[in-house]
Amino acid sequence: MQKKKLGKTNLDVSVIGFGGIPVQRISHEEAKLVVRAAVDKGLNFFDTARNYTDSEEKIGSALKGLRHKIVIATKALGRDKDTMEKEIELSLKNFQTDYIDLYQFHNVKTEQDLEKILGPGGALEALVQAKEQGKIRYIGITGHVEKTLIKALDAFEFSTVQFPRNYIEDTAEKELFPLARKKNMGIIIMKPLAGGAFSNTNLALRYLLGQDYSTVIPGMDTIEQINANLDLGINFIPLSKEEVIKLEQEAQELGPKFCRRCEYCKPCPQGLDITEFFIIHTYFKRYGLKDRIITRYNNMSIMADQCIECGICETKCPYELPIKKMLKEIHADLKI
C-alpha cells in the first residue's frame, strides 16, 4: 500500500484509509474480520467518530494487539472544554489505547460553532491540554461548510483538515485545499464515493488517488470492498480519457442534490428511515429496478408520507437537502 506523509505531522498514512461509518451496520465479529483484512493489505489509517454509535468500540476491539501498526483518527461534536474532555476519555476507552493519533473537531458548521470552540472554556482548550498530556498527538478539524473551515485554518494551526471531495464536489479546490497545502496540513478526503452514490467505485477512487491528498477514506464493511478498494492504492493506474467520460456521465445523472448517506439526519422522531428511502429511490430511478423497488417500498411498515414536516432532519443535514420535499417526491413515485 502506498503511503504519504500526513501534512506536517510525523505520521505516514496509507493513501486509502478506513471510513468508520459503515461498521455500525455489522457485528463485532464481522467488523474484526473486515478491519484485520484491511490491516493485512497495508491500510494503516482508521477514521471514525464519537457519535458513530459503536464504531469506535468495534474498530478498537478489532485492532487489539496492532496498535503499533496503525494510525487512529476520531472526532467529536463537543464544543466546550468539559464536554470535549469527556469525549476524549470515551474515545480512549473505546479504542483500548492510551493515546489517539489525530483528534478532530467534528462537523464544524457555523461561525458560532467555531467561536465557541476557540473561545475561553472552548473545546480547543481540552484538545490542547490532552495533547500536552500525551493523550492525543495532533489536532484536526472536519466539516462540510468551506467558509467556516477557512476561518478555522486562519485562526489556529490545525494539523489536518477533512472535507468532502469527489468527482462532483470540487469546491474545496478553489480556496480551502490550497490554503491547507500552503500551511502544510494533511488533507483527508471524506465522501469520496459521494456516500455510495457513484456506482463505479474503481473510477471514483482512482480519480482522487491521482491528486494531491494525504488519504482518501471510503466507508467499508465487507472484505470484498476492502480487497477491491485497497488494490487501487497498491497498484495505482491513472484514469484514461474514456474513464473520465464515464465519471462525468454519472455525475450529470446524479446532479448536485442527492443524499450522501452520512445519516446525520437520523434518528427521525417518527421513525422514518430517511436514508433508506433515498437509497431505494436511487435504485428506482437509475438502475432499472422499478417493479422490485415499488414492491419493497409498499411493504415497508413506515412510509415517507408519515413525515410530519417537523424539519429536524433538514437542520442536521450537512448538505442542506430539502428532505421534506424529497420525501414527498419519493412517496409519489413509489406508492401504489
C-alpha positions as CSV (number, residue, x, y, z in Angstrom):
1,M,0.0,0.0,0.0
2,Q,1.4,3.4,-0.9
3,K,1.8,5.9,1.9
4,K,2.0,9.6,2.2
5,K,3.1,12.0,5.0
6,L,0.0,13.4,6.8
7,G,0.9,17.1,6.3
8,K,3.3,18.4,8.9
9,T,2.8,15.5,11.3
10,N,5.4,12.7,11.5
11,L,2.7,10.2,10.5
12,D,2.9,8.2,7.3
13,V,-0.6,7.1,6.3
14,S,-2.0,4.7,3.7
15,V,-3.3,6.6,0.6
16,I,-6.6,4.8,1.2
17,G,-7.9,4.9,4.8
18,F,-10.8,3.4,6.5
19,G,-14.0,5.4,6.9
20,G,-15.8,4.3,10.1
21,I,-19.5,4.9,9.4
22,P,-20.5,1.5,7.8
23,V,-19.1,-0.7,10.5
24,Q,-22.1,0.4,12.6
25,R,-24.2,-1.9,10.4
26,I,-22.2,-5.1,11.1
27,S,-21.5,-7.2,14.1
28,H,-18.4,-7.0,16.3
29,E,-17.1,-10.3,14.8
30,E,-17.7,-9.1,11.2
31,A,-16.0,-5.8,12.0
32,K,-13.0,-7.6,13.3
33,L,-12.7,-9.6,10.1
34,V,-13.0,-6.5,7.9
35,V,-10.6,-4.4,9.9
36,R,-8.0,-7.2,10.1
37,A,-8.3,-7.7,6.4
38,A,-7.6,-4.0,5.8
39,V,-4.5,-4.1,8.0
40,D,-3.2,-7.2,6.3
41,K,-3.4,-5.4,2.9
42,G,-1.4,-2.5,4.2
43,L,-4.1,0.0,5.3
44,N,-3.0,1.8,8.5
45,F,-5.3,4.9,8.8
46,F,-8.6,4.4,10.6
47,D,-11.0,7.4,10.9
48,T,-14.3,7.3,12.8
49,A,-16.2,9.5,15.3
50,R,-17.6,9.5,18.8
51,N,-21.2,9.8,17.5
52,Y,-20.9,6.9,15.1
53,T,-22.6,4.7,17.8
54,D,-20.4,1.7,18.4
55,S,-17.9,2.3,15.6
56,E,-15.0,3.3,17.9
57,E,-15.6,0.3,20.1
58,K,-15.7,-2.1,17.2
59,I,-12.6,-0.8,15.5
60,G,-10.8,-0.6,18.8
61,S,-11.6,-4.2,19.6
62,A,-10.5,-5.3,16.2
63,L,-7.2,-3.5,16.4
64,K,-6.2,-5.0,19.7
65,G,-2.6,-6.0,19.5
66,L,-2.0,-4.0,16.4
67,R,-1.7,-0.5,17.9
68,H,1.9,-0.1,16.8
69,K,1.0,-0.7,13.2
70,I,-1.9,1.8,12.8
71,V,-2.9,5.5,13.0
72,I,-6.2,6.2,14.8
73,A,-8.2,9.3,14.0
74,T,-11.5,10.1,15.5
75,K,-13.6,13.2,16.1
76,A,-16.3,14.6,18.4
77,L,-19.0,17.2,18.4
78,G,-18.0,18.7,21.8
79,R,-17.9,22.5,21.6
80,D,-16.9,23.3,25.2
81,K,-14.0,22.1,27.2
82,D,-15.9,20.0,29.7
83,T,-17.8,18.1,27.0
84,M,-14.7,17.5,24.9
85,E,-12.7,16.2,27.9
86,K,-15.4,13.6,28.4
87,E,-15.4,12.7,24.7
88,I,-11.6,12.2,24.7
89,E,-11.8,9.8,27.6
90,L,-14.6,7.8,26.0
91,S,-12.6,7.5,22.8
92,L,-9.5,6.3,24.7
93,K,-11.7,3.7,26.5
94,N,-13.4,2.6,23.2
95,F,-10.1,2.2,21.4
96,Q,-8.4,0.5,24.3
97,T,-5.4,2.7,24.0
98,D,-3.7,5.5,26.0
99,Y,-3.4,7.9,23.0
100,I,-5.2,8.9,19.9
101,D,-3.1,9.9,16.9
102,L,-5.5,12.5,15.5
103,Y,-8.4,14.0,17.3
104,Q,-10.7,16.3,15.2
105,F,-13.5,18.7,15.8
106,H,-16.4,17.1,14.1
107,N,-18.6,18.8,11.5
108,V,-17.9,22.4,12.4
109,K,-20.7,24.2,10.5
110,T,-21.1,27.8,11.7
111,E,-19.0,30.7,12.8
112,Q,-20.8,30.4,16.1
113,D,-19.6,26.8,16.4
114,L,-16.1,28.0,15.7
115,E,-16.2,30.9,18.1
116,K,-17.4,28.6,20.9
117,I,-14.6,26.0,20.1
118,L,-11.8,28.6,20.0
119,G,-13.1,30.9,22.8
120,P,-12.5,30.8,26.6
121,G,-13.7,27.5,28.0
122,G,-14.0,26.1,24.5
123,A,-13.3,22.6,23.2
124,L,-9.9,23.6,21.8
125,E,-8.6,24.0,25.4
126,A,-9.5,20.4,26.1
127,L,-7.6,19.1,23.0
128,V,-4.5,21.3,23.6
129,Q,-4.5,20.0,27.2
130,A,-4.9,16.4,26.1
131,K,-2.0,16.9,23.6
132,E,0.2,18.2,26.4
133,Q,-0.7,15.2,28.5
134,G,0.1,12.8,25.7
135,K,-3.5,11.6,25.2
136,I,-3.6,12.9,21.7
137,R,-0.9,13.6,19.2
138,Y,-2.4,16.0,16.7
139,I,-5.5,18.2,16.3
140,G,-7.6,18.4,13.2
141,I,-10.9,19.8,12.0
142,T,-13.7,18.5,9.8
143,G,-16.8,19.9,8.2
144,H,-18.9,20.4,5.1
145,V,-19.0,24.3,5.1
146,E,-15.9,25.6,3.3
147,K,-16.1,29.2,4.5
148,T,-16.2,28.1,8.2
149,L,-13.2,25.9,7.8
150,I,-11.2,28.6,6.0
151,K,-11.8,30.8,9.1
152,A,-10.7,28.0,11.3
153,L,-7.5,27.4,9.4
154,D,-6.7,31.1,9.7
155,A,-7.4,31.1,13.5
156,F,-5.4,28.0,14.6
157,E,-2.6,25.8,13.4
158,F,-4.5,22.6,12.8
159,S,-2.6,19.6,11.6
160,T,-5.3,18.3,9.3
161,V,-8.5,19.2,7.6
162,Q,-11.2,16.7,6.5
163,F,-13.7,17.7,3.9
164,P,-15.9,16.1,1.2
165,R,-14.3,15.6,-2.2
166,N,-15.4,13.5,-5.1
167,Y,-15.9,13.9,-8.9
168,I,-19.0,16.1,-8.2
169,E,-17.9,18.0,-5.2
170,D,-14.8,20.1,-6.1
171,T,-15.4,23.4,-4.4
172,A,-12.6,22.9,-1.8
173,E,-10.0,23.1,-4.6
174,K,-10.8,26.8,-5.1
175,E,-9.7,28.0,-1.7
176,L,-9.8,25.6,1.2
177,F,-7.4,22.9,0.0
178,P,-4.9,25.5,-1.5
179,L,-4.8,27.2,1.9
180,A,-4.3,23.8,3.7
181,R,-1.4,23.0,1.3
182,K,0.2,26.4,2.0
183,K,0.1,25.6,5.7
184,N,1.5,22.1,5.0
185,M,-1.6,20.5,6.5
186,G,-2.8,16.9,6.0
187,I,-5.8,16.7,3.7
188,I,-8.2,13.9,4.5
189,I,-10.9,13.2,1.8
190,M,-14.3,12.1,3.1
191,K,-17.3,11.2,0.9
192,P,-15.0,10.0,-2.0
193,L,-17.9,8.0,-3.4
194,A,-20.4,10.6,-2.6
195,G,-21.9,8.4,0.1
196,G,-22.0,5.4,-2.2
197,A,-23.9,7.3,-5.0
198,F,-21.2,6.5,-7.5
199,S,-21.8,3.1,-8.9
200,N,-18.2,2.7,-10.3
201,T,-16.1,2.7,-7.1
202,N,-13.0,1.9,-9.0
203,L,-13.1,5.0,-11.2
204,A,-14.3,7.4,-8.4
205,L,-11.4,6.4,-6.1
206,R,-8.7,6.4,-8.8
207,Y,-9.8,9.9,-9.8
208,L,-8.9,11.1,-6.2
209,L,-5.8,8.9,-5.8
210,G,-4.3,10.8,-8.8
211,Q,-4.4,14.1,-6.9
212,D,-2.6,15.8,-4.1
213,Y,-4.3,14.5,-1.0
214,S,-2.9,12.7,2.1
215,T,-5.5,10.0,2.3
216,V,-8.9,9.1,0.9
217,I,-11.3,7.4,3.4
218,P,-14.2,5.4,1.8
219,G,-16.5,3.6,4.2
220,M,-16.1,-0.2,4.0
221,D,-17.9,-3.0,5.7
222,T,-17.1,-6.1,3.7
223,I,-13.9,-7.9,2.8
224,E,-14.8,-7.7,-0.8
225,Q,-14.8,-3.9,-0.6
226,I,-11.5,-4.0,1.3
227,N,-9.9,-6.0,-1.4
228,A,-11.2,-4.0,-4.3
229,N,-10.5,-0.6,-2.8
230,L,-7.1,-1.3,-1.4
231,D,-5.8,-2.9,-4.5
232,L,-6.2,0.6,-6.1
233,G,-3.8,2.0,-3.6
234,I,-1.3,-0.8,-4.1
235,N,-1.2,-0.7,-7.9
236,F,-2.5,2.7,-8.9
237,I,-3.5,3.3,-12.5
238,P,-4.4,6.8,-13.7
239,L,-7.8,7.2,-15.4
240,S,-8.0,7.1,-19.2
241,K,-9.9,9.7,-21.2
242,E,-12.7,7.2,-21.7
243,E,-12.9,6.5,-18.0
244,V,-13.1,10.2,-17.2
245,I,-16.0,10.5,-19.6
246,K,-17.8,7.7,-17.8
247,L,-17.4,9.5,-14.5
248,E,-18.7,12.7,-16.0
249,Q,-21.8,11.0,-17.4
250,E,-22.6,9.5,-13.9
251,A,-22.0,12.9,-12.3
252,Q,-24.5,14.5,-14.6
253,E,-27.1,11.8,-13.9
254,L,-26.7,12.4,-10.1
255,G,-26.9,16.2,-10.2
256,P,-25.9,18.4,-7.3
257,K,-28.8,17.5,-4.8
258,F,-28.6,13.9,-3.6
259,C,-28.2,12.0,-0.4
260,R,-24.6,11.1,0.6
261,R,-25.8,8.6,3.2
262,C,-23.9,10.2,6.1
263,E,-27.0,9.5,8.3
264,Y,-26.7,12.7,10.2
265,C,-30.4,13.2,9.7
266,K,-31.2,10.3,12.0
267,P,-33.0,9.5,14.1
268,C,-36.3,10.7,12.8
269,P,-38.9,11.3,15.7
270,Q,-41.5,9.5,13.5
271,G,-39.3,6.5,12.9
272,L,-38.7,7.2,9.2
273,D,-35.6,5.6,7.7
274,I,-34.8,8.6,5.6
275,T,-31.5,7.3,4.2
276,E,-33.1,4.1,3.2
277,F,-35.9,6.0,1.3
278,F,-33.2,7.9,-0.6
279,I,-31.3,4.7,-1.4
280,I,-34.2,2.8,-2.8
281,H,-35.4,5.8,-4.8
282,T,-32.0,6.0,-6.4
283,Y,-32.3,2.3,-7.4
284,F,-35.8,3.1,-8.7
285,K,-34.6,6.0,-10.9
286,R,-31.2,4.8,-12.1
287,Y,-30.9,1.1,-12.1
288,G,-33.9,-0.4,-13.8
289,L,-35.4,-2.0,-10.7
290,K,-38.7,-0.2,-10.7
291,D,-41.1,-3.1,-10.1
292,R,-38.9,-4.6,-7.4
293,I,-38.4,-1.2,-5.6
294,I,-42.1,-0.4,-5.7
295,T,-42.9,-3.7,-4.1
296,R,-40.2,-3.2,-1.5
297,Y,-41.4,0.3,-0.6
298,N,-45.1,-0.7,-0.3
299,N,-44.1,-3.5,2.1
300,M,-42.3,-1.0,4.5
301,S,-44.1,-0.5,7.8
302,I,-43.4,3.2,7.8
303,M,-43.6,5.1,4.5
304,A,-42.3,8.5,3.5
305,D,-45.8,10.1,3.8
306,Q,-45.7,9.7,7.5
307,C,-43.3,12.6,7.7
308,I,-45.0,15.4,9.8
309,E,-42.6,18.0,8.4
310,C,-41.0,18.9,11.7
311,G,-37.9,19.8,9.8
312,I,-35.4,18.4,12.4
313,C,-33.7,16.3,9.7
314,E,-33.1,19.3,7.5
315,T,-31.4,21.2,10.3
316,K,-28.9,18.3,10.7
317,C,-28.2,17.7,7.0
318,P,-24.7,19.0,6.2
319,Y,-25.7,19.3,2.5
320,E,-28.9,21.3,3.3
321,L,-31.0,19.0,1.3
322,P,-34.8,19.8,1.0
323,I,-35.6,16.5,2.7
324,K,-39.3,17.2,3.3
325,K,-39.8,17.9,-0.3
326,M,-37.7,14.9,-1.4
327,L,-39.7,12.6,0.8
328,K,-43.0,13.7,-0.8
329,E,-41.4,13.0,-4.3
330,I,-40.3,9.5,-3.2
331,H,-43.8,8.7,-1.9
332,A,-45.4,10.0,-5.1
333,D,-43.1,7.8,-7.2
334,L,-43.3,4.6,-5.2
335,K,-46.7,4.4,-3.6
336,I,-49.1,2.0,-5.4
